[in-house]
Amino acid sequence: MEVLGDAEVLAERAADLIGDALREKPNLSVLVATGHTPMATYAELALRGLDASRLTAVQLDEYLGVGEDDPRSLWGWMRRSFVEPLGVKQVVRLGDAPDPDEACRRYESEVAALSGIDLAVLGLGPNGHLGFNEPLCGPGARTRVVTLTPASLASNAAYWGDLPVPSRALTAGMDVILSARRIILLVSGSHKRDILARALREPPTPEVPASWLQGANTTVLADRAAWGGAQGRAFP
């Protein structure tokens, strides 16, 4: 657990850790979150001139029924913020498809072919979700189609203006996330203080999917606004 001064310092520290991992293993596989908090980290990475040509970027989640040219597309967001700026050439997509269940099976097969995920970069949802693994969610949940909770719909609405937020999505399962060899959880802003405290204080519970990270190789980076005065059980 590291508490950083503000969101800018958090992004710099996260970029340090990702850059170190990439230099150690140039063919790194990275599970890429596309929430608000990781964006500054990806922008910082792009400034560092790292060679990411052998890196494989793995998509974390995607709205169901949204094409890649739709402004709400999470693939579009990932492509613009991570894939193109870093010059990534290999990508595992979790895209929309006529048969979403088959798309999920194909995704898990492609992740398995990578021998799993080396590094998962995650944000913390306002209700404790990871990707779109919503409460109530156990640690063995597979990659699947999910229905978004009202809390997730409300938080994502801020990104899309007058466009409606799709109510269903595809998400990498908790089994994919928790099996990553290393996880970095990025948490910024006072609005995340309560859910971060629950994730740190409570024993792992389906009510707070992020609490399952306590059993994984997780580094939590939080700014002071998100950390507040939270005390208690912490991740390594």
C-alpha positions in Angstrom: 0.0 0.0 0.0 1.4 3.4 -1.0 -0.3 6.7 -0.3 0.7 9.5 -2.7 0.3 13.2 -2.4 -2.1 13.7 -5.2 -3.4 12.2 -8.5 -0.4 13.5 -10.5 2.1 11.9 -8.2 0.0 8.7 -8.2 0.2 8.6 -12.0 4.0 9.0 -12.0 4.4 6.3 -9.4 2.2 3.9 -11.3 4.1 4.6 -14.5 7.3 3.8 -12.7 6.0 0.4 -11.7 4.6 -0.4 -15.1 7.8 0.8 -16.8 9.9 -1.3 -14.5 7.8 -4.4 -15.2 8.1 -3.8 -19.0 11.9 -3.3 -18.9 12.2 -6.6 -16.9 9.9 -8.5 -19.3 9.6 -6.8 -22.7 6.8 -9.2 -23.8 4.7 -8.3 -20.8 1.0 -9.0 -20.9 -1.1 -6.2 -19.3 -4.8 -6.2 -18.4 -5.8 -2.6 -19.1 -8.5 -0.7 -17.2 -10.1 2.3 -18.9 -11.7 4.2 -16.0 -10.9 7.8 -15.2 -8.0 7.2 -12.8 -5.7 5.2 -15.0 -5.8 7.7 -17.8 -3.1 10.0 -16.3 -0.9 6.9 -15.8 -1.1 6.0 -19.5 -0.4 9.6 -20.5 2.7 9.6 -18.3 3.8 6.3 -19.8 3.5 7.6 -23.3 5.9 10.4 -22.4 8.6 8.1 -21.3 9.5 6.6 -24.7 9.3 3.0 -23.6 9.6 0.2 -26.1 6.2 -1.5 -25.8 6.3 -3.2 -29.2 6.4 -6.7 -27.7 3.8 -5.9 -25.0 0.4 -7.5 -25.3 -2.5 -5.4 -24.1 -5.6 -7.3 -22.8 -8.9 -5.6 -22.7 -10.7 -5.6 -19.3 -14.3 -4.9 -20.3 -16.7 -3.6 -23.0 -20.3 -2.6 -23.3 -22.6 -5.0 -25.0 -24.2 -3.8 -28.2 -21.7 -0.9 -28.7 -19.5 -0.9 -31.9 -15.9 0.2 -31.8 -16.7 3.5 -33.5 -19.3 4.4 -30.9 -18.0 7.1 -28.6 -18.9 5.0 -25.6 -16.7 2.1 -26.8 -14.2 1.1 -24.1 -12.0 -0.4 -26.8 -11.9 3.0 -28.5 -10.9 4.5 -25.2 -8.2 1.9 -24.6 -6.9 2.3 -28.2 -6.6 6.1 -27.9 -5.1 6.2 -24.4 -2.9 3.1 -24.3 -2.5 1.1 -27.5 -1.7 3.8 -30.0 0.4 6.2 -27.7 2.6 3.3 -26.5 2.9 1.7 -30.0 1.4 -1.6 -28.8 1.1 -4.2 -31.6 -0.5 -7.2 -29.9 -4.0 -6.9 -28.4 -6.5 -9.4 -26.9 -10.0 -7.9 -27.4 -13.1 -8.4 -25.4 -15.3 -7.0 -28.1 -19.0 -7.2 -29.0 -20.0 -10.1 -31.1 -23.1 -11.8 -32.5 -22.5 -14.6 -29.9 -21.3 -12.9 -26.7 -20.8 -16.2 -24.8 -18.5 -17.4 -27.6 -16.6 -14.1 -27.5 -16.0 -14.7 -23.7 -14.8 -18.3 -24.4 -12.5 -17.1 -27.1 -11.1 -14.3 -24.8 -10.3 -16.8 -22.0 -8.6 -19.1 -24.5 -6.4 -16.2 -25.8 -5.5 -15.2 -22.2 -4.6 -18.8 -21.5 -2.4 -18.9 -24.6 -0.5 -16.0 -23.0 0.0 -18.2 -19.9 -2.2 -15.7 -18.1 -1.8 -12.0 -17.2 1.6 -10.7 -16.0 0.3 -7.3 -14.8 -3.3 -6.1 -14.2 -3.8 -2.3 -14.0 -7.1 -1.7 -12.3 -9.3 1.1 -11.0 -11.8 0.9 -8.2 -15.5 1.2 -9.0 -17.7 3.3 -6.7 -19.4 0.1 -5.5 -16.2 -1.9 -5.3 -16.4 -3.4 -8.8 -13.4 -4.5 -10.8 -13.9 -4.3 -14.5 -17.6 -4.9 -14.6 -17.6 -7.6 -11.9 -20.4 -6.1 -9.9 -21.5 -6.9 -6.4 -22.4 -9.7 -5.5 -19.5 -11.4 -7.2 -17.3 -14.3 -6.0 -13.6 -14.8 -6.8 -14.3 -17.6 -9.2 -16.5 -15.6 -11.6 -15.7 -16.3 -15.2 -15.5 -13.9 -18.2 -19.2 -13.3 -19.0 -22.0 -11.0 -19.9 -23.2 -8.9 -16.9 -26.0 -6.5 -16.2 -24.7 -3.2 -14.7 -25.9 -2.0 -11.4 -27.6 1.4 -10.9 -24.4 2.6 -9.2 -22.3 1.7 -12.2 -24.8 3.2 -14.7 -24.8 6.5 -12.7 -21.0 6.7 -12.4 -20.5 6.0 -16.1 -23.2 8.4 -17.3 -20.8 11.3 -16.5 -18.5 10.2 -19.3 -21.1 10.1 -22.1 -23.2 13.3 -21.8 -26.6 12.8 -23.3 -25.9 9.3 -24.6 -27.5 6.5 -22.7 -25.2 4.1 -20.9 -25.7 0.5 -22.1 -27.1 -1.7 -19.3 -25.1 -4.8 -20.2 -21.4 -5.5 -20.7 -18.8 -8.1 -21.2 -16.1 -8.3 -18.4 -13.0 -10.3 -17.8 -13.8 -12.6 -14.9 -12.5 -12.3 -11.4 -10.7 -15.6 -12.1 -8.7 -13.8 -14.9 -8.0 -10.8 -12.7 -7.0 -12.7 -9.5 -4.7 -15.0 -11.4 -2.6 -12.1 -12.7 0.9 -12.4 -11.4 0.9 -8.8 -10.2 -2.0 -6.3 -9.8 -1.8 -2.5 -9.4 -5.0 -0.9 -8.0 -5.2 2.8 -8.6 -7.5 4.8 -6.4 -7.9 8.6 -6.6 -10.4 11.1 -5.1 -12.3 11.6 -1.9 -15.4 10.0 -3.5 -13.6 6.6 -3.4 -12.6 6.9 0.3 -15.5 4.9 1.7 -15.3 2.0 -0.7 -11.5 1.9 -0.4 -11.9 1.7 3.4 -14.4 -1.2 3.0 -12.1 -3.0 0.6 -9.2 -2.7 3.1 -11.1 -3.3 6.3 -13.6 -6.0 5.6 -12.8 -9.6 5.1 -13.2 -10.6 1.5 -16.8 -10.5 0.6 -18.9 -10.7 -2.6 -20.5 -7.4 -1.6 -17.2 -5.6 -2.4 -15.5 -7.5 -5.3 -12.3 -5.5 -4.8 -11.9 -7.1 -1.4 -10.9 -10.3 -3.1 -7.6 -8.6 -4.1 -6.5 -9.1 -0.5 -5.6 -12.7 -1.5 -3.7 -11.7 -4.6 -0.3 -10.1 -5.3 -1.7 -6.6 -5.1 -0.1 -3.2 -4.8 -2.6 -0.4 -3.9 -1.7 3.2 -5.0 -4.0 5.8 -3.5 -3.8 9.5 -3.3 -4.4 11.3 0.0 -7.9 12.3 -0.9 -8.9 8.6 -1.4 -7.0 7.3 1.6 -8.3 9.8 4.1 -8.0 8.4 7.6 -8.8 4.8 6.6 -7.1 2.3 8.9 -7.1 -1.4 9.3 -6.3 -4.5 7.3 -4.3 -3.4 4.2 -3.0 -5.1 1.1 0.7 -5.9 0.9 
